[in-house]
Amino acid sequence: MAPEPLDLDLELRRHGIALRQLAGELVRDPGLADDALQETWLHAARRPPRDAAPVGGWLVTILRRVVARSRRADRQRFAREQASARPLVVPDHAEVAARTELAQRLLVAVRGLAAPQAEAIWQRYFEGLPPRAIAARTGASVATVKSRLQRGLQQLRERLGAEGEADWRAAFACAFGWETNAAAEATGTTVGWHGGWAMAATKATKVAALALVAGIAAVICWPDRSAPLALPAGTGAAPPSAAAAAPDEPGAVVAGGRDLLAVAAEAAPTPPAPLPAPARRRGRVVDDETGAPLAGVTVAQGRGMMVQPQPDAAVVVTGVDGRFEFEFAGGTSPRQWFWGPGHVRIWRDGAPVGAGQSDDIGDVRLRRGRILAGRVTDERGLPLPAGTIVEARYRTEVSRSGSDPGSVQARTAAEGTFTFATPVPFGGADLELPGPEWELAAPNRFEVARDGSMAIELTARPRTAVRGVVVDVAGTPLPGIGLARLPSSPEAVTDDEGRFVLRRSTRGSPTCTVRVVDAPDFVPPPPREVAWHTHDLRLVLAPASVLPLEVVDETGAAVADFGVVLQREGLRGAGGDGVRQLGAHAGGRLDVTGIVPGATLLRVVPSDRALAASAWLPITDVAPRRLELARRLRVVVAVTCGGRPVAGAKVRIVLQVAAVVGVAARAPAERILTALANRVAEVVDAGVTAVDGTVSLWCDREPQGRWLVVERDDSPPHALQDFGLPPEARLQIELPGTGAIAGRVDRRGASRERIGLRLRAAGQPDQQLGTEPDGTFRSRPLAAGTWEVELLTRGPIPGSRRQVDVRDGETTQLDYDLADFPPAAVLGRLGRPGGLPAGLRVEFLCLSAWERPQSLAIVPVAADGAFGAEDLLPGTYRLAVRADGESSGTPPAPTFVPGLVADTFELALGERRHVEVPFPPRRLVVRLQRADGGSTRQVRVVARCGDAQWPPLALSAPTFDDLIVLDPAPALPIEFRLADGGWSAPVVMPPDLAEAEVTVVLPAAGR
């Protein structure tokens, strides 16, 4: 059975806010979060879920996959390289006296260091503590600990080297851990130490001293090429993997895929690390109407982004004071769910809480409601099949307290009866049958009353559909042809007899647009507009053309192993599904199928990385083509940091997305890195640097659109754009050092969920930080250089930008006090002769906070027209008037463009301003027309008004039939377009009219 088409509008209203919060938590960057969110909705539109179950969890899974693909690939590679690492070999040693003397000299040198360096060296190599544990013990930052280790080792190098390096370098390399006995390691034993080492008090002391001496000796001896490292037989010159360097040990010396310190310390009985202090989250549950604490409310806390808690969630029940508290691992942000007798279920996502921190979220308000039950039958009075889903949809409330799902579902019993498990809030609600088989015979909008009987009787009928058959020109049925109502992934696929069923998902237009979206070997016919209930639709597909193609290299030699990528209408996803006809083609010749002359782009992709893929070639006819593929160059990339080779760095040469599709464009580094994370950018070649910091890669000769990306451990990725190749084909990449920014924000009682910081630097991805409950914050590793730090609440706070110099190995301290940035407030009144309609809201749009107008508050309008908003940012504002509920989870109202007021006003820090807003009646009826004269029924339209697009995400464009009613209408010019077309001419509501009607021609959709 074909999957039920996804109602993207509805799902965006249900899950859009929660998905945006999750994207922000996963990515911590507004731009990257928007990209991940857009990719998630694109996936949802192209490949909807296979059943009618709630899609919230499915959307969360897709979002997490989009964000985590690159991280997962790195972890898998790490595991593979660890599993394949070869043990080192330690030869037998006889020079016990020499070793003892050298060890004593080394220990004396350690004791001669300054106290911070000596303490760090001793704890790292003698006690076996990683830098993070040392930082926790000493109260210093991890970067400071690493800097002390680096400076201490350098001082040891200088001291011991001055005493005669020719005598001790080779001795250290032989005596203290450069090679280990493979057989002993395999049996879990350690190599025996004799002479002076046998006098150690305990085995643990010997092993710890071995780790100390071996580690420091390795670092000191490494530069000496006269003492080569002996590798096990059979390893050759294979470079170490990225997994070879300990994550906490910068510049750790690596040989044969193993960290020498790890080899020496494997047998040491390391004491268990102390458990970090738990994080705590507490609060109180109160009634939304009275504010009284609620007893008996179930509060669950657990992982995931589902609307209901998982079975392993922790659960508490509130007492008479309504309070609750949870303990959990620091650094995480578990979701919380709340439900109680007579109150609507909600969930809440808070900011992450660090170890030992306690987060008081204050009052969580629960709306009142009641349990609903009823029965659903078909038009003959017979009950629907057991398990049929019934859904109640209601207005979603979103606030600081939390979010409710906006719907409740139940499954019917054998008699057709159903009971919702959780209350539905008082007020209006809609009943629906979201499954693929049934729909309600009539709309069911009803009011959930506080008192009285609420017995529900529903009548259903088979879901409205279009049925038909797809055949070729000879009348032969065509199986496997994909059809859809939108240019997206198939909603229905023809069976063996060529038949298909397209079902209506929501009420609306009486007609359906039928498109052939997946017919690889046929020419897609134009979209057909047919009436619902059409059961005899017949689509005839003509065969696509065949293009004779010959592929050669620069010398004219045939290229046999290659595939082709086609881009045209009628291929799945309107852009192809990857490489077709991949394989060996004798003489480099292939008859390419699926060609539609004048409407097809073709690209040849060779299997051999030494050859570059071709550019996109427009196919205007089927005359034979001969394509010549350029040969790539072999380039050596040498990666260093601070002048020292970097082993285990991941190096990739990629083509940016715009270059892949043949469009000249520029993309900032963070966009390329996002494309890589989402597997969108084309990777030319990739590899991991060897011990000497080099890796050999294939590279296109044309620099346009070419990027080189270097990633190492936790350091920020380093990207080089449109790089040229030197004559010797060797690129030297110097990675910047890394530091961090930490500090504290004195919140002055403000909610921490609304406070963050944004960090920016030229050529680096932005970082967005949250704060701990005590106001502290700390960045991830940052590239050394000048960073701009900006304080955020719901947008950037003017005057809060500071320039910060980040130095290698150091943490820069930065503090803010919100008392320096007092918020502004506005009190206003809407004025209209004869009074205002009920249920109006005023939206405050800040025009200077972000790149586009940002909604900072939506407040109700009182009966006398008064409204007000506190806690506003300074900036330029424009007001918009909305009908009550338009920004909620209800179906999109015709007035999806807010009634924007033309005048703007300025707010300064701490200002309290009063505004009088004239609000005359404005009702604009927009009649839609297509440029080609086609029907405008069930079209998806977006608008542009006041320097912003409505809705912001084109995929959520609401569906209209023939006309749009804007009431209240904006006072500014409005433009309209189809979701995939150009903008119309601007429309202006005449200022002297209370009601007007205009005709708007929607330009044709572009490619």
Secondary structure in CASP SS format (residue, H / E / C, confidence):
PFRMAT SS
TARGET T0000
AUTHOR 0000-0000-0000
METHOD secondary structure of the structure
MODEL  1
M C 1.00
A C 1.00
P C 1.00
E C 1.00
P C 1.00
L C 1.00
D C 1.00
L H 1.00
D H 1.00
L H 1.00
E H 1.00
L H 1.00
R H 1.00
R H 1.00
H H 1.00
G H 1.00
I H 1.00
A H 1.00
L H 1.00
R H 1.00
Q H 1.00
L H 1.00
A H 1.00
G H 1.00
E H 1.00
L H 1.00
V H 1.00
R C 1.00
D C 1.00
P H 1.00
G H 1.00
L H 1.00
A H 1.00
D H 1.00
D H 1.00
A H 1.00
L H 1.00
Q H 1.00
E H 1.00
T H 1.00
W H 1.00
L H 1.00
H H 1.00
A H 1.00
A H 1.00
R H 1.00
R C 1.00
P C 1.00
P C 1.00
R C 1.00
D C 1.00
A C 1.00
A C 1.00
P C 1.00
V C 1.00
G H 1.00
G H 1.00
W H 1.00
L H 1.00
V H 1.00
T H 1.00
I H 1.00
L H 1.00
R H 1.00
R H 1.00
V H 1.00
V H 1.00
A H 1.00
R H 1.00
S H 1.00
R H 1.00
R H 1.00
A H 1.00
D H 1.00
R H 1.00
Q H 1.00
R H 1.00
F H 1.00
A H 1.00
R H 1.00
E H 1.00
Q H 1.00
A H 1.00
S H 1.00
A C 1.00
R C 1.00
P C 1.00
L C 1.00
V C 1.00
V C 1.00
P C 1.00
D C 1.00
H C 1.00
A C 1.00
E C 1.00
V H 1.00
A H 1.00
A H 1.00
R H 1.00
T H 1.00
E H 1.00
L H 1.00
A H 1.00
Q H 1.00
R H 1.00
L H 1.00
L H 1.00
V H 1.00
A H 1.00
V H 1.00
R H 1.00
G C 1.00
L C 1.00
A C 1.00
A H 1.00
P H 1.00
Q H 1.00
A H 1.00
E H 1.00
A H 1.00
I H 1.00
W H 1.00
Q H 1.00
R H 1.00
Y H 1.00
F H 1.00
E C 1.00
G C 1.00
L C 1.00
P C 1.00
P H 1.00
R H 1.00
A H 1.00
I H 1.00
A H 1.00
A H 1.00
R H 1.00
T H 1.00
G C 1.00
A C 1.00
S C 1.00
V H 1.00
A H 1.00
T H 1.00
V H 1.00
K H 1.00
S H 1.00
R H 1.00
L H 1.00
Q H 1.00
R H 1.00
G H 1.00
L H 1.00
Q H 1.00
Q H 1.00
L H 1.00
R H 1.00
E H 1.00
R H 1.00
L H 1.00
G H 1.00
A C 1.00
E C 1.00
G C 1.00
E H 1.00
A H 1.00
D H 1.00
W H 1.00
R H 1.00
A H 1.00
A H 1.00
F H 1.00
A H 1.00
C H 1.00
A H 1.00
F C 1.00
G C 1.00
W C 1.00
E C 1.00
T C 1.00
N C 1.00
A H 1.00
A H 1.00
A H 1.00
E H 1.00
A H 1.00
T C 1.00
G C 1.00
T C 1.00
T C 1.00
V C 1.00
G C 1.00
W C 1.00
H C 1.00
G H 1.00
G H 1.00
W H 1.00
A H 1.00
M H 1.00
A C 1.00
A C 1.00
T C 1.00
K H 1.00
A H 1.00
T H 1.00
K H 1.00
V H 1.00
A H 1.00
A H 1.00
L H 1.00
A H 1.00
L H 1.00
V H 1.00
A H 1.00
G H 1.00
I H 1.00
A H 1.00
A H 1.00
V H 1.00
I H 1.00
C H 1.00
W C 1.00
P C 1.00
D C 1.00
R C 1.00
S C 1.00
A C 1.00
P C 1.00
L C 1.00
A C 1.00
L C 1.00
P C 1.00
A C 1.00
G C 1.00
T C 1.00
G C 1.00
A C 1.00
A C 1.00
P C 1.00
P C 1.00
S C 1.00
A H 1.00
A H 1.00
A H 1.00
A C 1.00
A C 1.00
P C 1.00
D C 1.00
E C 1.00
P C 1.00
G C 1.00
A C 1.00
V C 1.00
V E 1.00
A E 1.00
G C 1.00
G C 1.00
R E 1.00
D E 1.00
L H 1.00
L H 1.00
A H 1.00
V H 1.00
A H 1.00
A H 1.00
E C 1.00
A C 1.00
A C 1.00
P C 1.00
T C 1.00
P C 1.00
P C 1.00
A C 1.00
P C 1.00
L C 1.00
P C 1.00
A C 1.00
P C 1.00
A E 1.00
R E 1.00
R E 1.00
R E 1.00
G E 1.00
R E 1.00
V E 1.00
V E 1.00
D E 1.00
D C 1.00
E C 1.00
T C 1.00
G C 1.00
A C 1.00
P E 1.00
L C 1.00
A C 1.00
G C 1.00
V C 1.00
T E 1.00
V E 1.00
A E 1.00
Q E 1.00
G E 1.00
R C 1.00
G C 1.00
M C 1.00
M C 1.00
V C 1.00
Q C 1.00
P C 1.00
Q C 1.00
P C 1.00
D C 1.00
A C 1.00
A E 1.00
V E 1.00
V E 1.00
V E 1.00
T C 1.00
G C 1.00
V C 1.00
D C 1.00
G C 1.00
R E 1.00
F E 1.00
E E 1.00
F E 1.00
E E 1.00
F E 1.00
A C 1.00
G C 1.00
G C 1.00
T E 1.00
S C 1.00
P C 1.00
R E 1.00
Q E 1.00
W E 1.00
F E 1.00
W E 1.00
G E 1.00
P C 1.00
G C 1.00
H E 1.00
V E 1.00
R E 1.00
I E 1.00
W E 1.00
R E 1.00
D E 1.00
G C 1.00
A C 1.00
P C 1.00
V E 1.00
G C 1.00
A C 1.00
G C 1.00
Q C 1.00
S E 1.00
D E 1.00
D E 1.00
I E 1.00
G E 1.00
D E 1.00
V E 1.00
R E 1.00
L E 1.00
R C 1.00
R E 1.00
G E 1.00
R E 1.00
I C 1.00
L C 1.00
A E 1.00
G E 1.00
R E 1.00
V E 1.00
T E 1.00
D E 1.00
E C 1.00
R C 1.00
G C 1.00
L C 1.00
P E 1.00
L C 1.00
P C 1.00
A C 1.00
G C 1.00
T C 1.00
I E 1.00
V E 1.00
E E 1.00
A E 1.00
R E 1.00
Y E 1.00
R C 1.00
T C 1.00
E C 1.00
V E 1.00
S C 1.00
R C 1.00
S C 1.00
G C 1.00
S E 1.00
D C 1.00
P C 1.00
G C 1.00
S E 1.00
V E 1.00
Q E 1.00
A E 1.00
R E 1.00
T C 1.00
A C 1.00
A C 1.00
E C 1.00
G C 1.00
T E 1.00
F E 1.00
T E 1.00
F C 1.00
A C 1.00
T C 1.00
P C 1.00
V E 1.00
P E 1.00
F C 1.00
G E 1.00
G E 1.00
A E 1.00
D E 1.00
L E 1.00
E E 1.00
L C 1.00
P C 1.00
G C 1.00
P C 1.00
E C 1.00
W E 1.00
E E 1.00
L E 1.00
A C 1.00
A C 1.00
P C 1.00
N E 1.00
R E 1.00
F E 1.00
E E 1.00
V E 1.00
A C 1.00
R C 1.00
D C 1.00
G C 1.00
S C 1.00
M C 1.00
A E 1.00
I E 1.00
E E 1.00
L E 1.00
T E 1.00
A E 1.00
R E 1.00
P E 1.00
R C 1.00
T C 1.00
A E 1.00
V E 1.00
R E 1.00
G E 1.00
V E 1.00
V E 1.00
V E 1.00
D E 1.00
V C 1.00
A C 1.00
G C 1.00
T C 1.00
P E 1.00
L C 1.00
P C 1.00
G C 1.00
I C 1.00
G E 1.00
L E 1.00
A E 1.00
R C 1.00
L C 1.00
P C 1.00
S C 1.00
S C 1.00
P C 1.00
E C 1.00
A E 1.00
V E 1.00
T C 1.00
D C 1.00
D C 1.00
E C 1.00
G C 1.00
R E 1.00
F E 1.00
V E 1.00
L E 1.00
R E 1.00
R C 1.00
S C 1.00
T C 1.00
R C 1.00
G C 1.00
S C 1.00
P C 1.00
T E 1.00
C E 1.00
T E 1.00
V E 1.00
R E 1.00
V E 1.00
V E 1.00
D E 1.00
A C 1.00
P C 1.00
D C 1.00
F E 1.00
V E 1.00
P C 1.00
P C 1.00
P C 1.00
P C 1.00
R E 1.00
E E 1.00
V E 1.00
A E 1.00
W C 1.00
H C 1.00
T C 1.00
H C 1.00
D C 1.00
L E 1.00
R E 1.00
L E 1.00
V E 1.00
L E 1.00
A E 1.00
P E 1.00
A C 1.00
S E 1.00
V E 1.00
L E 1.00
P E 1.00
L E 1.00
E E 1.00
V E 1.00
V E 1.00
D E 1.00
E C 1.00
T C 1.00
G C 1.00
A C 1.00
A E 1.00
V C 1.00
A C 1.00
D E 1.00
F E 1.00
G E 1.00
V E 1.00
V E 1.00
L E 1.00
Q E 1.00
R C 1.00
E C 1.00
G C 1.00
L C 1.00
R H 1.00
G H 1.00
A H 1.00
G C 1.00
G C 1.00
D C 1.00
G C 1.00
V C 1.00
R E 1.00
Q E 1.00
L E 1.00
G E 1.00
A E 1.00
H C 1.00
A H 1.00
G H 1.00
G H 1.00
R E 1.00
L E 1.00
D E 1.00
V E 1.00
T E 1.00
G E 1.00
I E 1.00
V C 1.00
P C 1.00
G C 1.00
A C 1.00
T E 1.00
L E 1.00
L E 1.00
R E 1.00
V E 1.00
V E 1.00
P E 1.00
S C 1.00
D C 1.00
R C 1.00
A C 1.00
L E 1.00
A C 1.00
A C 1.00
S C 1.00
A C 1.00
W C 1.00
L E 1.00
P E 1.00
I E 1.00
T C 1.00
D C 1.00
V C 1.00
A C 1.00
P C 1.00
R E 1.00
R E 1.00
L E 1.00
E E 1.00
L E 1.00
A C 1.00
R E 1.00
R C 1.00
L E 1.00
R E 1.00
V E 1.00
V E 1.00
V E 1.00
A E 1.00
V E 1.00
T E 1.00
C E 1.00
G C 1.00
G C 1.00
R E 1.00
P E 1.00
V C 1.00
A C 1.00
G C 1.00
A C 1.00
K E 1.00
V E 1.00
R E 1.00
I E 1.00
V E 1.00
L E 1.00
Q C 1.00
V H 1.00
A H 1.00
A H 1.00
V H 1.00
V C 1.00
G C 1.00
V C 1.00
A C 1.00
A C 1.00
R C 1.00
A C 1.00
P C 1.00
A H 1.00
E H 1.00
R H 1.00
I H 1.00
L H 1.00
T H 1.00
A H 1.00
L H 1.00
A H 1.00
N C 1.00
R C 1.00
V C 1.00
A C 1.00
E E 1.00
V E 1.00
V E 1.00
D E 1.00
A E 1.00
G E 1.00
V E 1.00
T C 1.00
A C 1.00
V C 1.00
D C 1.00
G C 1.00
T E 1.00
V E 1.00
S E 1.00
L E 1.00
W E 1.00
C E 1.00
D C 1.00
R C 1.00
E C 1.00
P C 1.00
Q C 1.00
G C 1.00
R E 1.00
W E 1.00
L E 1.00
V E 1.00
V E 1.00
E E 1.00
R C 1.00
D C 1.00
D C 1.00
S C 1.00
P C 1.00
P C 1.00
H E 1.00
A E 1.00
L E 1.00
Q E 1.00
D C 1.00
F C 1.00
G C 1.00
L C 1.00
P C 1.00
P C 1.00
E C 1.00
A C 1.00
R E 1.00
L E 1.00
Q E 1.00
I E 1.00
E E 1.00
L E 1.00
P C 1.00
G C 1.00
T E 1.00
G E 1.00
A E 1.00
I E 1.00
A E 1.00
G E 1.00
R E 1.00
V E 1.00
D E 1.00
R C 1.00
R C 1.00
G C 1.00
A C 1.00
S C 1.00
R H 1.00
E H 1.00
R H 1.00
I C 1.00
G E 1.00
L E 1.00
R E 1.00
L E 1.00
R E 1.00
A C 1.00
A C 1.00
G C 1.00
Q C 1.00
P C 1.00
D C 1.00
Q E 1.00
Q E 1.00
L E 1.00
G E 1.00
T C 1.00
E C 1.00
P C 1.00
D C 1.00
G C 1.00
T E 1.00
F E 1.00
R E 1.00
S C 1.00
R C 1.00
P C 1.00
L E 1.00
A E 1.00
A C 1.00
G E 1.00
T E 1.00
W E 1.00
E E 1.00
V E 1.00
E E 1.00
L E 1.00
L E 1.00
T C 1.00
R C 1.00
G C 1.00
P E 1.00
I C 1.00
P C 1.00
G C 1.00
S C 1.00
R C 1.00
R E 1.00
Q E 1.00
V E 1.00
D E 1.00
V E 1.00
R C 1.00
D C 1.00
G C 1.00
E C 1.00
T E 1.00
T E 1.00
Q E 1.00
L E 1.00
D E 1.00
Y E 1.00
D E 1.00
L H 1.00
A H 1.00
D H 1.00
F C 1.00
P C 1.00
P C 1.00
A E 1.00
A E 1.00
V E 1.00
L E 1.00
G E 1.00
R E 1.00
L E 1.00
G E 1.00
R C 1.00
P C 1.00
G C 1.00
G C 1.00
L C 1.00
P C 1.00
A C 1.00
G C 1.00
L E 1.00
R E 1.00
V E 1.00
E E 1.00
F E 1.00
L E 1.00
C E 1.00
L C 1.00
S C 1.00
A C 1.00
W C 1.00
E C 1.00
R C 1.00
P C 1.00
Q E 1.00
S E 1.00
L E 1.00
A E 1.00
I E 1.00
V E 1.00
P E 1.00
V C 1.00
A C 1.00
A C 1.00
D C 1.00
G C 1.00
A E 1.00
F E 1.00
G E 1.00
A E 1.00
E E 1.00
D E 1.00
L E 1.00
L C 1.00
P C 1.00
G E 1.00
T E 1.00
Y E 1.00
R E 1.00
L E 1.00
A E 1.00
V E 1.00
R E 1.00
A E 1.00
D C 1.00
G C 1.00
E C 1.00
S C 1.00
S C 1.00
G C 1.00
T C 1.00
P C 1.00
P C 1.00
A C 1.00
P C 1.00
T C 1.00
F C 1.00
V C 1.00
P C 1.00
G E 1.00
L E 1.00
V E 1.00
A E 1.00
D E 1.00
T E 1.00
F E 1.00
E E 1.00
L E 1.00
A C 1.00
L C 1.00
G C 1.00
E C 1.00
R E 1.00
R E 1.00
H E 1.00
V E 1.00
E E 1.00
V E 1.00
P E 1.00
F C 1.00
P C 1.00
P C 1.00
R C 1.00
R E 1.00
L E 1.00
V E 1.00
V E 1.00
R E 1.00
L E 1.00
Q E 1.00
R E 1.00
A C 1.00
D C 1.00
G C 1.00
G C 1.00
S C 1.00
T C 1.00
R C 1.00
Q C 1.00
V E 1.00
R E 1.00
V E 1.00
V E 1.00
A E 1.00
R E 1.00
C E 1.00
G C 1.00
D C 1.00
A E 1.00
Q E 1.00
W E 1.00
P C 1.00
P C 1.00
L C 1.00
A H 1.00
L H 1.00
S H 1.00
A C 1.00
P C 1.00
T E 1.00
F E 1.00
D C 1.00
D C 1.00
L E 1.00
I E 1.00
V E 1.00
L E 1.00
D C 1.00
P C 1.00
A C 1.00
P C 1.00
A C 1.00
L C 1.00
P C 1.00
I E 1.00
E E 1.00
F E 1.00
R E 1.00
L E 1.00
A C 1.00
D C 1.00
G E 1.00
G C 1.00
W C 1.00
S C 1.00
A C 1.00
P C 1.00
V E 1.00
V C 1.00
M C 1.00
P C 1.00
P C 1.00
D C 1.00
L C 1.00
A C 1.00
E E 1.00
A E 1.00
E E 1.00
V E 1.00
T E 1.00
V E 1.00
V E 1.00
L E 1.00
P C 1.00
A C 1.00
A E 1.00
G C 1.00
R C 1.00
END
